[in-house]
Amino acid sequence: MTTQLTSRLHLRVAAIVGGLGLAAAAACANPAAGPSSGATDPLSATYDGALGIDITKYVATTNGAFYFDSVVGGGNVVNTGKTVSLRYVGHLIDATIFDQDTATGTSALAFTVGAGTVIPGFDEGLLGMRAGGKRVIIIPPKLGYGSVPRAGIPSNSILIFRISSLTSN
């Protein structure tokens, strides 16, 4: 099984089992997988130029995630309790892709915001987004996987998700 597919399966498992996701991640961790800069604060991290991130243009959430809407959608606003369907690509700060659901033949990720089925920073970073929009979310380790390494994600990694929201009900 490829690392990318393994990582995708691990993210889906984490999304399904919610709070148990970290335990599942620890059970299948690969501590040597992927690069790590050692940066844990999104404000002081150095982002690969290919990501096009200027953190000064991002909005900080209450708990320390950051987001930027590259396209503001015209649909419903994402709130806690809403079911969303979206596409995403997950990057590390060096632009390494660790997960994506945009591959041909895959279905969009669907879940209820705030139900604990995804990492906390993912939930928090989606709040206020409009369906049909595009958003970049930067998640510090404390709202991601923390000190638990995963296949393709070193411990204490800042995570960057490029999101395309399809629906919000």
C-alpha positions in Angstrom: 0.0 0.0 0.0 1.4 3.4 -0.9 2.3 5.9 1.8 -0.3 8.4 0.3 -3.0 5.8 0.3 -2.1 4.7 3.8 -2.2 8.3 5.0 -5.6 8.8 3.3 -6.9 5.7 5.0 -5.6 6.8 8.3 -7.3 10.2 7.9 -10.6 8.5 7.0 -10.2 6.2 10.0 -9.5 9.2 12.3 -12.5 11.0 10.8 -14.8 8.0 11.5 -13.7 7.2 15.0 -13.2 10.8 16.2 -11.6 10.9 19.5 -10.1 7.5 19.0 -8.3 8.8 15.9 -5.2 9.7 17.8 -5.0 6.2 19.2 -5.4 4.7 15.7 -2.7 7.1 14.4 -0.3 6.1 17.2 -0.8 2.4 16.4 0.2 2.9 12.7 2.6 5.8 13.1 5.8 6.1 11.1 8.0 8.4 13.1 10.6 8.7 10.3 8.0 9.6 7.6 8.1 13.0 6.1 10.2 16.1 6.7 9.7 18.4 9.8 11.1 21.9 10.3 10.6 21.8 14.0 8.3 24.9 13.8 5.1 24.6 15.9 3.8 28.2 15.8 2.1 29.1 12.5 3.1 32.8 13.0 6.8 32.0 13.1 7.0 29.1 10.7 8.7 29.4 7.3 6.4 28.2 4.6 7.7 26.9 1.3 7.2 29.5 -1.5 5.2 27.0 -3.5 2.4 27.2 -0.9 2.0 31.0 -1.5 1.2 31.7 2.2 1.5 35.1 3.6 0.4 34.5 7.2 -0.2 38.3 7.7 -3.3 37.9 5.4 -4.8 35.1 7.5 -7.5 35.4 10.2 -6.7 33.8 13.6 -9.3 31.6 15.2 -9.9 31.6 19.0 -7.8 28.6 19.6 -4.9 29.3 17.2 -5.8 28.0 13.8 -5.6 30.4 10.8 -7.6 30.7 7.7 -7.8 32.7 4.4 -10.7 32.6 1.9 -9.3 32.7 -1.6 -12.8 32.5 -2.9 -15.9 33.4 -0.8 -18.7 31.1 -1.7 -22.3 32.2 -2.2 -24.0 29.3 -0.3 -24.8 28.5 3.3 -22.4 29.4 6.1 -20.7 26.5 7.8 -21.6 26.4 11.5 -21.3 23.8 14.3 -23.8 21.0 13.7 -23.9 21.5 9.9 -23.1 18.6 7.6 -20.5 19.6 5.1 -19.2 17.9 2.0 -15.8 19.1 0.8 -12.6 18.4 -1.1 -9.2 19.0 0.4 -5.4 18.7 0.0 -3.2 18.5 3.1 0.3 19.9 3.1 3.2 20.2 5.5 5.0 23.6 5.6 7.6 22.4 3.2 4.8 21.8 0.6 4.9 18.0 0.9 1.4 16.6 0.3 0.5 14.2 3.1 -3.2 13.6 2.1 -5.8 14.5 -0.4 -9.2 13.5 -1.5 -9.0 15.1 -4.9 -7.7 12.0 -6.7 -9.9 10.8 -9.6 -12.6 8.5 -8.5 -12.7 9.4 -4.8 -15.7 10.8 -3.0 -15.8 14.1 -1.2 -15.2 14.1 2.6 -18.6 14.5 4.4 -19.0 15.0 8.1 -20.8 17.1 10.8 -18.8 20.1 12.0 -18.1 20.0 15.7 -19.0 16.4 16.2 -15.4 15.4 16.9 -15.0 13.3 13.7 -12.0 15.3 12.4 -9.1 17.0 14.1 -10.2 20.1 16.1 -8.3 22.6 13.9 -10.1 21.3 10.8 -13.5 21.9 12.5 -12.5 25.3 13.8 -11.0 26.4 10.5 -14.2 25.6 8.6 -16.5 27.8 10.8 -17.9 30.8 8.9 -16.9 29.4 5.5 -19.6 29.6 2.8 -20.5 26.7 0.6 -19.0 27.0 -2.8 -15.9 28.8 -1.4 -12.2 28.0 -1.2 -10.2 28.3 2.0 -6.8 27.6 3.2 -6.6 26.5 6.9 -3.3 26.4 8.9 -3.5 24.2 11.9 -0.9 24.2 14.7 0.1 20.9 16.2 -2.1 21.4 19.3 -5.2 21.4 17.1 -3.9 18.7 14.8 -2.1 15.5 15.7 0.2 17.0 18.3 3.2 14.8 19.3 1.7 11.7 17.7 3.5 11.0 14.4 1.5 9.5 11.5 2.3 8.1 8.2 3.6 11.1 6.2 3.1 13.5 9.1 6.0 14.0 11.6 5.1 14.7 15.3 4.3 18.4 16.1 3.7 19.3 12.5 1.8 22.4 11.3 -0.8 21.2 8.9 -2.1 23.2 5.9 -5.4 22.3 4.2 -6.6 23.7 0.9 -10.4 23.3 1.1 -13.1 23.5 -1.6 -16.5 23.5 0.1 -19.1 21.7 -2.0 -22.1 21.9 0.3 -23.2 22.9 3.8 -26.6 21.7 5.1 
